[in-house]
Amino acid sequence: MTANHSADPSAATATIRHVEIGCRNLARSQEFYTGLLGFTETARESGVSWLDAGPARIKLVEIGDGDLGGWASDDLQCGMRHVGMKVGDVDAQAARLREAGVEFTTHPKDAHGNVRITFFTDPDGTLLEFVEGAVRHDETCSPELAAEDVAAHHNRPRDAGPVFDHIAVTAPDLQEALDFYVRTLGAKVIGKLIRSDDPRGFVITNLRLGGAVLELFTFRRETRPSPWSAGQSRLGLRAVGLGVAEARGAVGAMTAAGAGAVLRPGPEPLLIDPHGLPLTITTR
């Protein structure tokens, strides 16, 4: 791979279309995501609600009884970590949610990268983040994409509610992850945040896939495998929906690049990336 992480000429152009979230009670989760977060329901199927969250959608799936499927709050665990949303004012949005009884895991604070953040959970324990500000990377790989983030921040009103920004995932090896997402899927590297103060050797690499960001966590310290497995009655983060122009070709390219076998065939196949992240491939 070249120093600027260039895509293979035959790479599929993938976009983050949605994140699938499992819930015990669909009506309760709809009230949280539409009533509190302000997203709009665009479609409903049996036990499924699709929400417009801006650059990507939220797919709520009613699971009933279940748990987080082994998900732990330690970011050394590979797989999906949280969903991040941009807001105009983190403190004001956090205060609004706190008044509604939402549980916070990290109260508003300034963070590395010139942003202000806070973390909280939905009614079933899904970890969510609000972010205020444009990320200032320690290493900028795409000045154009970084400038777009700055412009969006300047144009965002202070009272702006949440819009989808990123899905955070942990992978065991940065270069292998870049090979898959950049070379195979056409992601663009925006830049890196290097946490030199973190003894784990924490690096965040932000990749643009369409209008949303894959926030890639890697560490010098050894990571733990993703606990995700097919067939779980899993609450919380269940899968990332990747939009492609043609599903069969994209699946072929991904499996050739090290993804697992297709676990759910059909018009929207499900497979696992080389690092344990479940991906639903969609053309809609």
C-alpha positions in Angstrom: 0.0 0.0 0.0 1.3 3.5 -0.8 1.9 6.1 1.8 -1.3 8.0 1.0 -3.4 4.8 1.4 -4.6 4.8 -2.2 -7.5 2.6 -3.3 -7.1 -0.3 -5.8 -8.5 0.8 -9.2 -11.0 -2.0 -9.1 -12.2 -1.1 -5.6 -15.9 -1.1 -4.9 -17.1 2.3 -3.9 -18.9 1.6 -0.6 -20.8 4.0 1.6 -22.1 3.7 5.2 -25.8 3.5 4.7 -27.0 2.4 8.1 -26.2 1.0 11.5 -28.5 -1.8 12.8 -29.4 -1.6 16.5 -31.2 -4.3 18.4 -33.8 -3.3 21.0 -36.2 -5.1 23.5 -39.2 -2.9 22.8 -39.5 -1.1 19.4 -42.0 1.5 20.6 -39.7 2.5 23.5 -36.6 2.8 21.2 -38.6 4.7 18.6 -39.5 7.3 21.3 -35.9 7.6 22.3 -34.5 8.0 18.8 -37.3 10.1 17.4 -38.6 11.9 20.5 -35.3 12.6 22.2 -32.7 12.6 19.4 -35.0 14.0 16.8 -34.6 11.4 14.0 -37.4 10.8 11.6 -39.0 7.5 10.9 -39.0 6.8 7.1 -40.2 3.2 6.9 -41.6 0.5 9.1 -41.7 -3.2 8.6 -42.6 -6.1 11.0 -40.4 -5.4 14.1 -38.2 -3.0 12.2 -38.1 0.8 12.1 -35.9 2.8 9.7 -34.9 6.3 10.9 -33.3 9.1 8.9 -30.3 10.4 10.9 -28.7 12.6 8.2 -25.8 11.1 6.3 -26.8 7.5 7.3 -29.9 5.8 8.8 -30.6 3.9 12.0 -32.3 0.5 11.6 -34.0 -0.4 14.8 -34.8 -4.2 15.1 -37.0 -5.5 17.9 -35.2 -8.5 19.4 -37.3 -9.0 22.6 -35.3 -10.8 25.3 -31.6 -10.6 24.8 -28.4 -9.0 25.9 -25.4 -7.1 24.4 -23.9 -10.4 23.2 -20.6 -10.1 25.1 -20.0 -6.5 24.1 -17.8 -4.8 26.7 -17.0 -1.1 27.3 -13.3 -1.8 26.8 -12.2 -0.5 23.4 -9.5 -3.2 23.2 -12.4 -5.5 22.2 -12.6 -5.7 18.5 -15.8 -4.9 16.6 -18.3 -2.1 16.9 -17.7 0.3 19.8 -20.2 3.2 19.5 -22.3 5.4 17.2 -21.2 9.1 17.1 -23.4 12.1 16.3 -22.5 15.7 15.7 -24.4 18.4 17.6 -24.2 22.2 17.9 -23.7 22.3 21.6 -22.7 19.2 23.5 -23.4 20.6 27.0 -26.9 21.8 26.0 -27.8 18.5 24.3 -26.5 16.5 27.3 -28.5 18.6 29.7 -31.6 18.0 27.7 -31.1 14.2 27.7 -30.1 14.2 31.4 -33.4 15.9 32.3 -35.2 13.0 30.5 -33.4 10.4 32.6 -30.8 9.3 30.1 -27.8 7.5 31.6 -24.4 9.0 30.8 -21.1 7.0 30.9 -18.9 10.1 30.2 -20.0 13.6 31.0 -19.2 16.5 28.6 -15.5 17.1 28.3 -12.9 18.5 26.0 -11.1 15.7 24.1 -8.0 15.2 21.9 -8.6 16.6 18.4 -10.1 19.9 19.5 -13.6 18.5 20.0 -16.0 18.3 23.0 -17.7 15.0 23.6 -20.0 13.1 25.8 -21.1 9.4 26.0 -24.5 8.0 27.0 -26.6 4.9 26.4 -29.9 4.1 24.8 -32.6 2.2 26.7 -30.9 -1.1 25.9 -27.3 -0.2 26.6 -26.1 0.9 23.1 -23.2 3.3 23.5 -23.8 6.6 21.8 -21.6 9.8 21.5 -22.3 13.4 20.9 -19.4 15.4 19.3 -19.1 19.2 19.1 -16.5 20.7 16.8 -14.4 19.8 13.8 -11.7 17.2 14.4 -8.2 18.6 14.3 -6.0 15.6 13.2 -2.4 15.1 14.3 -1.8 13.7 10.8 -4.0 15.0 8.0 -4.2 12.8 5.0 -6.9 14.6 3.1 -7.0 18.4 3.6 -10.1 18.6 1.4 -12.1 16.2 3.6 -10.8 17.9 6.8 -11.9 21.3 5.4 -15.4 19.9 4.7 -15.6 19.0 8.4 -14.5 22.5 9.4 -17.1 24.1 7.1 -19.8 21.9 8.4 -19.0 22.9 12.0 -19.0 26.6 11.1 -22.4 26.2 9.4 -24.0 24.1 12.2 -26.2 26.3 14.4 -25.5 26.2 18.2 -29.0 24.7 18.8 -28.6 22.0 16.2 -29.7 18.6 17.3 -27.8 15.3 16.5 -27.0 14.0 13.1 -25.2 10.8 12.3 -21.4 11.3 12.1 -19.5 8.0 12.6 -19.4 4.4 13.7 -16.4 3.5 15.8 -14.8 0.1 15.4 -11.7 -1.5 16.8 -9.4 -3.6 14.6 -6.3 -5.6 15.6 -4.0 -4.2 12.9 -4.1 -0.7 11.3 -2.4 -1.7 8.0 -4.6 -4.7 7.5 -7.7 -2.6 8.2 -6.6 0.0 5.7 -5.9 -2.6 3.1 -9.5 -3.8 3.4 -11.4 -0.5 3.7 -9.3 1.7 1.5 -8.0 -0.7 -1.2 -11.0 -2.9 -1.4 -13.9 -0.6 -0.5 -12.6 2.7 -1.7 -12.7 4.5 1.7 -10.8 7.8 2.0 -8.4 8.5 4.9 -9.2 11.8 6.4 -6.5 11.7 9.1 -5.1 10.3 12.3 -5.4 11.2 16.0 -2.3 9.8 17.9 -2.9 9.5 21.6 0.8 9.7 22.7 -0.5 10.0 26.3 -2.2 6.6 26.2 0.0 3.7 27.4 -2.0 1.4 25.1 -0.6 3.1 22.0 -4.1 4.3 20.9 -4.5 5.7 17.4 -7.8 6.8 15.8 -7.8 6.8 12.0 -10.9 8.4 10.4 -12.1 7.0 7.1 -14.8 8.5 4.9 -17.2 6.1 3.3 -19.8 8.2 1.6 -21.2 10.9 3.8 -20.3 9.2 7.1 -17.1 8.2 8.9 -15.6 4.9 10.0 -13.7 5.8 13.2 -11.0 3.1 13.3 -9.4 2.3 16.7 -6.1 0.5 16.8 -3.6 -0.1 19.6 0.0 -1.2 20.1 -1.4 -3.4 23.0 -3.0 -6.7 22.0 -6.7 -6.5 21.3 -9.4 -9.0 22.1 -11.6 -10.7 19.4 -15.0 -9.5 18.6 -17.7 -11.5 20.5 -20.1 -11.2 17.6 -21.6 -14.4 16.3 -24.4 -15.2 13.9 -27.8 -16.1 15.3 -27.5 -14.2 18.5 -30.5 -12.4 20.0 -28.2 -9.4 20.3 -29.2 -6.1 21.6 -27.2 -2.9 20.8 -24.9 -2.7 17.9 -25.6 -5.5 15.5 -24.2 -4.6 12.0 -23.1 -1.9 9.7 -24.9 -1.5 6.4 -22.6 -0.8 3.5 -24.2 0.6 0.3 -22.7 -0.6 -3.0 -23.7 -0.3 -6.6 -23.7 -4.1 -7.2 -23.8 -6.5 -4.3 -22.3 -9.7 -5.9 -19.2 -8.0 -7.1 -18.6 -6.2 -3.8 -19.1 -9.4 -1.9 -16.6 -11.2 -4.2 -14.0 -8.4 -3.7 -14.5 -8.5 0.1 -14.1 -12.2 0.4 -11.1 -12.2 -1.8 -9.6 -9.5 0.5 -10.1 -11.7 3.6 -13.7 -11.3 4.7 -15.5 -14.3 6.0 -18.0 -16.4 4.0 -21.5 -15.0 3.5 -23.6 -15.8 6.5 -26.9 -14.7 5.2 -27.4 -14.9 1.4 -30.0 -13.0 -0.5 -30.5 -9.4 -1.8 -28.7 -8.0 1.3 -26.0 -10.5 2.2 -24.3 -10.5 5.6 -20.6 -11.2 6.0 -17.9 -10.5 8.5 -14.9 -8.3 7.7 -11.4 -9.7 8.4 -11.5 -8.3 11.9 -14.9 -9.4 13.1 -17.1 -6.5 12.1 -20.5 -7.7 10.7 -21.4 -6.0 7.4 -24.7 -6.0 5.6 -24.3 -5.3 1.9 -27.2 -3.3 0.4 -27.9 -1.5 -2.9 -30.7 0.7 -1.4 
